[in-house]
Amino acid sequence: MPTVPPASWNDCLSARPRGRSWARLCEWYQPSIEWEYPSGPSPWTEEQWALFRQQADAALEALHRELSDGWIVEDRRDGP
């Protein structure tokens, strides 16, 4: 399984059109955190979370399709 340091992986993805969609997801996610109390409840509504999850699922599925079979993509949104 290929391993790439996170910075290189991020640089590689942002250079591609799909990478820009990942960058947009990361930007979109930032306001979901209450930065003065990050472990507290999110300021997002359930509808906002549902829309974000839908877009994140689509991006993850697209990544699975784009990568060769030699790569393993782990979805850790629910923990390790």
Jmol script that loads the backbone (N, CA, C; Angstrom):
load data "model"
ATOM      1  N   MET A   1       0.854  -1.166   0.000  1.00  0.00           N
ATOM      2  CA  MET A   1       0.000   0.000   0.000  1.00  0.00           C
ATOM      3  C   MET A   1       0.900   1.229   0.000  1.00  0.00           C
ATOM      4  N   PRO A   2       0.709   2.173  -0.935  1.00  0.00           N
ATOM      5  CA  PRO A   2       1.517   3.375  -0.971  1.00  0.00           C
ATOM      6  C   PRO A   2       1.260   4.244   0.252  1.00  0.00           C
ATOM      7  N   THR A   3       2.320   4.832   0.758  1.00  0.00           N
ATOM      8  CA  THR A   3       2.144   5.785   1.849  1.00  0.00           C
ATOM      9  C   THR A   3       2.744   7.109   1.413  1.00  0.00           C
ATOM     10  N   VAL A   4       2.041   8.167   1.690  1.00  0.00           N
ATOM     11  CA  VAL A   4       2.476   9.506   1.315  1.00  0.00           C
ATOM     12  C   VAL A   4       2.296  10.384   2.531  1.00  0.00           C
ATOM     13  N   PRO A   5       3.302  11.189   2.885  1.00  0.00           N
ATOM     14  CA  PRO A   5       3.114  12.094   4.024  1.00  0.00           C
ATOM     15  C   PRO A   5       1.914  13.005   3.783  1.00  0.00           C
ATOM     16  N   PRO A   6       1.173  13.342   4.830  1.00  0.00           N
ATOM     17  CA  PRO A   6      -0.034  14.143   4.659  1.00  0.00           C
ATOM     18  C   PRO A   6       0.168  15.423   3.860  1.00  0.00           C
ATOM     19  N   ALA A   7       1.266  16.153   4.063  1.00  0.00           N
ATOM     20  CA  ALA A   7       1.471  17.410   3.323  1.00  0.00           C
ATOM     21  C   ALA A   7       1.567  17.120   1.828  1.00  0.00           C
ATOM     22  N   SER A   8       2.298  16.077   1.441  1.00  0.00           N
ATOM     23  CA  SER A   8       2.430  15.742   0.024  1.00  0.00           C
ATOM     24  C   SER A   8       1.090  15.295  -0.534  1.00  0.00           C
ATOM     25  N   TRP A   9       0.348  14.524   0.224  1.00  0.00           N
ATOM     26  CA  TRP A   9      -0.958  14.050  -0.203  1.00  0.00           C
ATOM     27  C   TRP A   9      -1.879  15.235  -0.444  1.00  0.00           C
ATOM     28  N   ASN A  10      -1.858  16.195   0.489  1.00  0.00           N
ATOM     29  CA  ASN A  10      -2.699  17.377   0.355  1.00  0.00           C
ATOM     30  C   ASN A  10      -2.287  18.194  -0.866  1.00  0.00           C
ATOM     31  N   ASP A  11      -0.970  18.386  -1.074  1.00  0.00           N
ATOM     32  CA  ASP A  11      -0.492  19.125  -2.243  1.00  0.00           C
ATOM     33  C   ASP A  11      -0.927  18.422  -3.517  1.00  0.00           C
ATOM     34  N   CYS A  12      -0.826  17.119  -3.536  1.00  0.00           N
ATOM     35  CA  CYS A  12      -1.192  16.337  -4.712  1.00  0.00           C
ATOM     36  C   CYS A  12      -2.676  16.501  -5.009  1.00  0.00           C
ATOM     37  N   LEU A  13      -3.518  16.386  -3.999  1.00  0.00           N
ATOM     38  CA  LEU A  13      -4.958  16.490  -4.212  1.00  0.00           C
ATOM     39  C   LEU A  13      -5.366  17.891  -4.625  1.00  0.00           C
ATOM     40  N   SER A  14      -4.743  18.941  -4.029  1.00  0.00           N
ATOM     41  CA  SER A  14      -5.194  20.280  -4.383  1.00  0.00           C
ATOM     42  C   SER A  14      -4.830  20.669  -5.797  1.00  0.00           C
ATOM     43  N   ALA A  15      -3.895  19.976  -6.396  1.00  0.00           N
ATOM     44  CA  ALA A  15      -3.516  20.288  -7.772  1.00  0.00           C
ATOM     45  C   ALA A  15      -4.535  19.737  -8.770  1.00  0.00           C
ATOM     46  N   ARG A  16      -5.373  18.853  -8.338  1.00  0.00           N
ATOM     47  CA  ARG A  16      -6.356  18.230  -9.229  1.00  0.00           C
ATOM     48  C   ARG A  16      -7.730  18.830  -8.996  1.00  0.00           C
ATOM     49  N   PRO A  17      -8.571  18.793 -10.017  1.00  0.00           N
ATOM     50  CA  PRO A  17      -9.934  19.331  -9.832  1.00  0.00           C
ATOM     51  C   PRO A  17     -10.660  18.702  -8.643  1.00  0.00           C
ATOM     52  N   ARG A  18     -10.535  17.379  -8.455  1.00  0.00           N
ATOM     53  CA  ARG A  18     -11.204  16.717  -7.338  1.00  0.00           C
ATOM     54  C   ARG A  18     -10.629  17.218  -6.020  1.00  0.00           C
ATOM     55  N   GLY A  19      -9.329  17.521  -6.014  1.00  0.00           N
ATOM     56  CA  GLY A  19      -8.689  18.043  -4.800  1.00  0.00           C
ATOM     57  C   GLY A  19      -9.273  19.369  -4.375  1.00  0.00           C
ATOM     58  N   ARG A  20      -9.635  20.177  -5.356  1.00  0.00           N
ATOM     59  CA  ARG A  20     -10.255  21.451  -5.017  1.00  0.00           C
ATOM     60  C   ARG A  20     -11.600  21.230  -4.329  1.00  0.00           C
ATOM     61  N   SER A  21     -12.302  20.170  -4.712  1.00  0.00           N
ATOM     62  CA  SER A  21     -13.573  19.902  -4.023  1.00  0.00           C
ATOM     63  C   SER A  21     -13.321  19.466  -2.582  1.00  0.00           C
ATOM     64  N   TRP A  22     -12.219  18.755  -2.334  1.00  0.00           N
ATOM     65  CA  TRP A  22     -11.852  18.398  -0.953  1.00  0.00           C
ATOM     66  C   TRP A  22     -11.529  19.655  -0.164  1.00  0.00           C
ATOM     67  N   ALA A  23     -10.804  20.579  -0.800  1.00  0.00           N
ATOM     68  CA  ALA A  23     -10.462  21.832  -0.115  1.00  0.00           C
ATOM     69  C   ALA A  23     -11.738  22.606   0.231  1.00  0.00           C
ATOM     70  N   ARG A  24     -12.714  22.611  -0.674  1.00  0.00           N
ATOM     71  CA  ARG A  24     -13.984  23.294  -0.396  1.00  0.00           C
ATOM     72  C   ARG A  24     -14.713  22.627   0.772  1.00  0.00           C
ATOM     73  N   LEU A  25     -14.685  21.297   0.825  1.00  0.00           N
ATOM     74  CA  LEU A  25     -15.312  20.592   1.953  1.00  0.00           C
ATOM     75  C   LEU A  25     -14.637  20.976   3.265  1.00  0.00           C
ATOM     76  N   CYS A  26     -13.319  21.058   3.260  1.00  0.00           N
ATOM     77  CA  CYS A  26     -12.579  21.437   4.475  1.00  0.00           C
ATOM     78  C   CYS A  26     -12.963  22.849   4.917  1.00  0.00           C
ATOM     79  N   GLU A  27     -13.053  23.756   3.963  1.00  0.00           N
ATOM     80  CA  GLU A  27     -13.443  25.124   4.259  1.00  0.00           C
ATOM     81  C   GLU A  27     -14.876  25.174   4.796  1.00  0.00           C
ATOM     82  N   TRP A  28     -15.744  24.418   4.161  1.00  0.00           N
ATOM     83  CA  TRP A  28     -17.151  24.368   4.552  1.00  0.00           C
ATOM     84  C   TRP A  28     -17.292  23.843   5.980  1.00  0.00           C
ATOM     85  N   TYR A  29     -16.442  22.899   6.362  1.00  0.00           N
ATOM     86  CA  TYR A  29     -16.530  22.244   7.664  1.00  0.00           C
ATOM     87  C   TYR A  29     -16.164  23.183   8.823  1.00  0.00           C
ATOM     88  N   GLN A  30     -15.253  24.126   8.579  1.00  0.00           N
ATOM     89  CA  GLN A  30     -14.727  24.966   9.660  1.00  0.00           C
ATOM     90  C   GLN A  30     -15.804  25.643  10.511  1.00  0.00           C
ATOM     91  N   PRO A  31     -16.843  26.245   9.928  1.00  0.00           N
ATOM     92  CA  PRO A  31     -17.844  26.886  10.785  1.00  0.00           C
ATOM     93  C   PRO A  31     -18.739  25.906  11.553  1.00  0.00           C
ATOM     94  N   SER A  32     -18.561  24.596  11.323  1.00  0.00           N
ATOM     95  CA  SER A  32     -19.359  23.631  12.078  1.00  0.00           C
ATOM     96  C   SER A  32     -18.835  23.472  13.507  1.00  0.00           C
ATOM     97  N   ILE A  33     -17.675  24.047  13.757  1.00  0.00           N
ATOM     98  CA  ILE A  33     -17.039  23.936  15.072  1.00  0.00           C
ATOM     99  C   ILE A  33     -17.190  25.264  15.808  1.00  0.00           C
ATOM    100  N   GLU A  34     -17.591  25.175  17.044  1.00  0.00           N
ATOM    101  CA  GLU A  34     -17.640  26.364  17.905  1.00  0.00           C
ATOM    102  C   GLU A  34     -16.224  26.522  18.461  1.00  0.00           C
ATOM    103  N   TRP A  35     -15.438  27.402  17.849  1.00  0.00           N
ATOM    104  CA  TRP A  35     -14.001  27.480  18.136  1.00  0.00           C
ATOM    105  C   TRP A  35     -13.689  27.946  19.547  1.00  0.00           C
ATOM    106  N   GLU A  36     -14.590  28.650  20.204  1.00  0.00           N
ATOM    107  CA  GLU A  36     -14.332  29.049  21.589  1.00  0.00           C
ATOM    108  C   GLU A  36     -14.511  27.872  22.542  1.00  0.00           C
ATOM    109  N   TYR A  37     -15.265  26.878  22.130  1.00  0.00           N
ATOM    110  CA  TYR A  37     -15.484  25.672  22.933  1.00  0.00           C
ATOM    111  C   TYR A  37     -15.648  24.501  21.959  1.00  0.00           C
ATOM    112  N   PRO A  38     -14.528  24.040  21.332  1.00  0.00           N
ATOM    113  CA  PRO A  38     -14.599  23.040  20.264  1.00  0.00           C
ATOM    114  C   PRO A  38     -15.289  21.720  20.641  1.00  0.00           C
ATOM    115  N   SER A  39     -15.216  21.330  21.899  1.00  0.00           N
ATOM    116  CA  SER A  39     -15.847  20.052  22.272  1.00  0.00           C
ATOM    117  C   SER A  39     -17.334  20.206  22.562  1.00  0.00           C
ATOM    118  N   GLY A  40     -17.824  21.432  22.504  1.00  0.00           N
ATOM    119  CA  GLY A  40     -19.244  21.686  22.745  1.00  0.00           C
ATOM    120  C   GLY A  40     -20.091  21.385  21.522  1.00  0.00           C
ATOM    121  N   PRO A  41     -21.361  21.679  21.598  1.00  0.00           N
ATOM    122  CA  PRO A  41     -22.264  21.399  20.478  1.00  0.00           C
ATOM    123  C   PRO A  41     -21.924  22.272  19.263  1.00  0.00           C
ATOM    124  N   SER A  42     -22.207  21.750  18.112  1.00  0.00           N
ATOM    125  CA  SER A  42     -21.976  22.471  16.862  1.00  0.00           C
ATOM    126  C   SER A  42     -23.051  23.530  16.658  1.00  0.00           C
ATOM    127  N   PRO A  43     -22.687  24.658  16.057  1.00  0.00           N
ATOM    128  CA  PRO A  43     -23.710  25.658  15.744  1.00  0.00           C
ATOM    129  C   PRO A  43     -24.559  25.276  14.529  1.00  0.00           C
ATOM    130  N   TRP A  44     -24.208  24.210  13.842  1.00  0.00           N
ATOM    131  CA  TRP A  44     -24.952  23.789  12.656  1.00  0.00           C
ATOM    132  C   TRP A  44     -26.273  23.125  13.026  1.00  0.00           C
ATOM    133  N   THR A  45     -27.254  23.303  12.151  1.00  0.00           N
ATOM    134  CA  THR A  45     -28.537  22.607  12.307  1.00  0.00           C
ATOM    135  C   THR A  45     -28.391  21.187  11.764  1.00  0.00           C
ATOM    136  N   GLU A  46     -29.365  20.347  12.053  1.00  0.00           N
ATOM    137  CA  GLU A  46     -29.352  18.980  11.507  1.00  0.00           C
ATOM    138  C   GLU A  46     -29.375  19.005   9.980  1.00  0.00           C
ATOM    139  N   GLU A  47     -30.098  19.962   9.419  1.00  0.00           N
ATOM    140  CA  GLU A  47     -30.166  20.073   7.953  1.00  0.00           C
ATOM    141  C   GLU A  47     -28.791  20.398   7.365  1.00  0.00           C
ATOM    142  N   GLN A  48     -28.049  21.299   8.026  1.00  0.00           N
ATOM    143  CA  GLN A  48     -26.703  21.636   7.554  1.00  0.00           C
ATOM    144  C   GLN A  48     -25.789  20.414   7.628  1.00  0.00           C
ATOM    145  N   TRP A  49     -25.884  19.661   8.721  1.00  0.00           N
ATOM    146  CA  TRP A  49     -25.070  18.453   8.852  1.00  0.00           C
ATOM    147  C   TRP A  49     -25.438  17.423   7.793  1.00  0.00           C
ATOM    148  N   ALA A  50     -26.716  17.253   7.550  1.00  0.00           N
ATOM    149  CA  ALA A  50     -27.154  16.268   6.552  1.00  0.00           C
ATOM    150  C   ALA A  50     -26.613  16.618   5.166  1.00  0.00           C
ATOM    151  N   LEU A  51     -26.669  17.879   4.799  1.00  0.00           N
ATOM    152  CA  LEU A  51     -26.155  18.304   3.504  1.00  0.00           C
ATOM    153  C   LEU A  51     -24.642  18.115   3.431  1.00  0.00           C
ATOM    154  N   PHE A  52     -23.938  18.470   4.502  1.00  0.00           N
ATOM    155  CA  PHE A  52     -22.491  18.289   4.512  1.00  0.00           C
ATOM    156  C   PHE A  52     -22.132  16.808   4.394  1.00  0.00           C
ATOM    157  N   ARG A  53     -22.813  15.954   5.169  1.00  0.00           N
ATOM    158  CA  ARG A  53     -22.531  14.509   5.112  1.00  0.00           C
ATOM    159  C   ARG A  53     -22.767  13.957   3.716  1.00  0.00           C
ATOM    160  N   GLN A  54     -23.832  14.426   3.065  1.00  0.00           N
ATOM    161  CA  GLN A  54     -24.140  13.969   1.711  1.00  0.00           C
ATOM    162  C   GLN A  54     -22.997  14.336   0.760  1.00  0.00           C
ATOM    163  N   GLN A  55     -22.502  15.547   0.862  1.00  0.00           N
ATOM    164  CA  GLN A  55     -21.396  15.980   0.006  1.00  0.00           C
ATOM    165  C   GLN A  55     -20.101  15.255   0.350  1.00  0.00           C
ATOM    166  N   ALA A  56     -19.858  15.023   1.633  1.00  0.00           N
ATOM    167  CA  ALA A  56     -18.656  14.296   2.052  1.00  0.00           C
ATOM    168  C   ALA A  56     -18.712  12.846   1.557  1.00  0.00           C
ATOM    169  N   ASP A  57     -19.886  12.219   1.639  1.00  0.00           N
ATOM    170  CA  ASP A  57     -20.041  10.850   1.122  1.00  0.00           C
ATOM    171  C   ASP A  57     -19.754  10.793  -0.371  1.00  0.00           C
ATOM    172  N   ALA A  58     -20.267  11.776  -1.113  1.00  0.00           N
ATOM    173  CA  ALA A  58     -20.040  11.813  -2.566  1.00  0.00           C
ATOM    174  C   ALA A  58     -18.563  12.002  -2.889  1.00  0.00           C
ATOM    175  N   ALA A  59     -17.889  12.861  -2.133  1.00  0.00           N
ATOM    176  CA  ALA A  59     -16.460  13.091  -2.361  1.00  0.00           C
ATOM    177  C   ALA A  59     -15.649  11.839  -2.036  1.00  0.00           C
ATOM    178  N   LEU A  60     -15.999  11.163  -0.963  1.00  0.00           N
ATOM    179  CA  LEU A  60     -15.291   9.940  -0.593  1.00  0.00           C
ATOM    180  C   LEU A  60     -15.496   8.853  -1.644  1.00  0.00           C
ATOM    181  N   GLU A  61     -16.698   8.719  -2.134  1.00  0.00           N
ATOM    182  CA  GLU A  61     -16.989   7.731  -3.185  1.00  0.00           C
ATOM    183  C   GLU A  61     -16.196   8.055  -4.455  1.00  0.00           C
ATOM    184  N   ALA A  62     -16.114   9.334  -4.812  1.00  0.00           N
ATOM    185  CA  ALA A  62     -15.341   9.740  -5.988  1.00  0.00           C
ATOM    186  C   ALA A  62     -13.862   9.425  -5.797  1.00  0.00           C
ATOM    187  N   LEU A  63     -13.359   9.622  -4.599  1.00  0.00           N
ATOM    188  CA  LEU A  63     -11.956   9.306  -4.316  1.00  0.00           C
ATOM    189  C   LEU A  63     -11.704   7.812  -4.471  1.00  0.00           C
ATOM    190  N   HIS A  64     -12.610   6.993  -3.959  1.00  0.00           N
ATOM    191  CA  HIS A  64     -12.497   5.538  -4.125  1.00  0.00           C
ATOM    192  C   HIS A  64     -12.416   5.163  -5.607  1.00  0.00           C
ATOM    193  N   ARG A  65     -13.230   5.794  -6.425  1.00  0.00           N
ATOM    194  CA  ARG A  65     -13.232   5.495  -7.862  1.00  0.00           C
ATOM    195  C   ARG A  65     -11.940   5.944  -8.545  1.00  0.00           C
ATOM    196  N   GLU A  66     -11.383   7.077  -8.110  1.00  0.00           N
ATOM    197  CA  GLU A  66     -10.205   7.632  -8.767  1.00  0.00           C
ATOM    198  C   GLU A  66      -8.913   6.899  -8.438  1.00  0.00           C
ATOM    199  N   LEU A  67      -8.813   6.377  -7.237  1.00  0.00           N
ATOM    200  CA  LEU A  67      -7.567   5.740  -6.816  1.00  0.00           C
ATOM    201  C   LEU A  67      -7.479   4.323  -7.357  1.00  0.00           C
ATOM    202  N   SER A  68      -6.251   3.879  -7.539  1.00  0.00           N
ATOM    203  CA  SER A  68      -6.047   2.504  -8.005  1.00  0.00           C
ATOM    204  C   SER A  68      -6.353   1.531  -6.871  1.00  0.00           C
ATOM    205  N   ASP A  69      -6.414   0.252  -7.210  1.00  0.00           N
ATOM    206  CA  ASP A  69      -6.731  -0.770  -6.211  1.00  0.00           C
ATOM    207  C   ASP A  69      -5.637  -0.904  -5.150  1.00  0.00           C
ATOM    208  N   GLY A  70      -4.456  -0.330  -5.400  1.00  0.00           N
ATOM    209  CA  GLY A  70      -3.368  -0.416  -4.433  1.00  0.00           C
ATOM    210  C   GLY A  70      -3.541   0.499  -3.235  1.00  0.00           C
ATOM    211  N   TRP A  71      -4.541   1.350  -3.272  1.00  0.00           N
ATOM    212  CA  TRP A  71      -4.772   2.296  -2.178  1.00  0.00           C
ATOM    213  C   TRP A  71      -5.907   1.821  -1.291  1.00  0.00           C
ATOM    214  N   ILE A  72      -5.781   2.104  -0.009  1.00  0.00           N
ATOM    215  CA  ILE A  72      -6.846   1.827   0.955  1.00  0.00           C
ATOM    216  C   ILE A  72      -7.307   3.177   1.489  1.00  0.00           C
ATOM    217  N   VAL A  73      -8.579   3.448   1.375  1.00  0.00           N
ATOM    218  CA  VAL A  73      -9.155   4.688   1.895  1.00  0.00           C
ATOM    219  C   VAL A  73      -9.995   4.309   3.104  1.00  0.00           C
ATOM    220  N   GLU A  74      -9.641   4.869   4.245  1.00  0.00           N
ATOM    221  CA  GLU A  74     -10.376   4.586   5.478  1.00  0.00           C
ATOM    222  C   GLU A  74     -11.270   5.768   5.817  1.00  0.00           C
ATOM    223  N   ASP A  75     -12.522   5.503   6.042  1.00  0.00           N
ATOM    224  CA  ASP A  75     -13.473   6.521   6.468  1.00  0.00           C
ATOM    225  C   ASP A  75     -13.485   6.497   7.992  1.00  0.00           C
ATOM    226  N   ARG A  76     -12.884   7.494   8.611  1.00  0.00           N
ATOM    227  CA  ARG A  76     -12.769   7.523  10.061  1.00  0.00           C
ATOM    228  C   ARG A  76     -13.684   8.570  10.700  1.00  0.00           C
ATOM    229  N   ARG A  77     -14.746   8.918  10.018  1.00  0.00           N
ATOM    230  CA  ARG A  77     -15.644   9.914  10.586  1.00  0.00           C
ATOM    231  C   ARG A  77     -16.297   9.422  11.868  1.00  0.00           C
ATOM    232  N   ASP A  78     -16.425   8.131  12.032  1.00  0.00           N
ATOM    233  CA  ASP A  78     -17.025   7.590  13.253  1.00  0.00           C
ATOM    234  C   ASP A  78     -15.980   7.053  14.209  1.00  0.00           C
ATOM    235  N   GLY A  79     -14.718   7.468  14.035  1.00  0.00           N
ATOM    236  CA  GLY A  79     -13.628   7.025  14.896  1.00  0.00           C
ATOM    237  C   GLY A  79     -12.701   6.060  14.177  1.00  0.00           C
ATOM    238  N   PRO A  80     -11.560   5.749  14.817  1.00  0.00           N
ATOM    239  CA  PRO A  80     -10.554   4.875  14.167  1.00  0.00           C
ATOM    240  C   PRO A  80     -11.011   3.447  13.972  1.00  0.00           C
TER     241      PRO A  80
END
end "model"
wireframe off; spacefill off
backbone 0.3
color backbone group
